[in-house]
């Protein structure tokens, strides 16, 4: 399981909502959380 860094939900790593940033994979519970991350990945990847 992965942690959605936007909302804090646990997410399966086969989620269709996924972003790559600085060599790491980030998984999201929804398109909205992924979109929020993609706006400013540096802010949310720490």
C-alpha positions as CSV (number, residue, x, y, z in Angstrom):
1,X,0.0,0.0,0.0
2,X,1.1,3.5,-0.7
3,X,0.0,6.8,1.0
4,X,-1.8,9.5,-1.0
5,X,0.4,12.5,-0.1
6,X,-2.5,14.9,-0.7
7,X,-5.4,13.4,1.4
8,X,-3.6,10.8,3.5
9,X,-5.6,7.8,2.3
10,X,-3.9,4.4,1.8
11,X,-3.9,3.5,-1.9
12,X,-3.1,0.3,-3.7
13,X,0.0,0.6,-6.0
14,X,-2.0,-0.5,-9.0
15,X,-4.1,2.7,-8.8
16,X,-4.6,4.3,-12.2
17,X,-3.8,7.7,-10.6
18,X,0.0,7.8,-10.5
19,X,2.7,10.4,-11.0
20,X,6.5,10.1,-11.2
21,X,8.6,12.8,-9.7
22,X,12.4,12.8,-9.1
23,X,12.6,9.1,-9.7
24,X,9.8,8.2,-7.2
25,X,6.3,7.0,-7.8
26,X,3.3,8.6,-6.1
27,X,-0.1,7.0,-6.0
28,X,-3.4,8.8,-5.5
29,X,-7.0,7.8,-4.6
30,X,-8.5,10.1,-7.3
31,X,-7.8,12.2,-10.3
32,X,-8.4,15.3,-8.1
33,X,-5.6,14.4,-5.7
34,X,-3.2,13.5,-8.7
35,X,-4.0,16.9,-10.3
36,X,-3.3,18.7,-7.0
37,X,0.1,17.0,-6.7
38,X,0.9,17.7,-10.4
39,X,0.4,21.4,-9.9
40,X,3.3,21.6,-7.4
41,X,5.0,18.2,-6.9
42,X,7.9,19.7,-5.0
43,X,5.6,21.0,-2.3
44,X,3.9,17.6,-1.8
45,X,6.9,15.2,-2.2
46,X,8.7,16.1,1.0
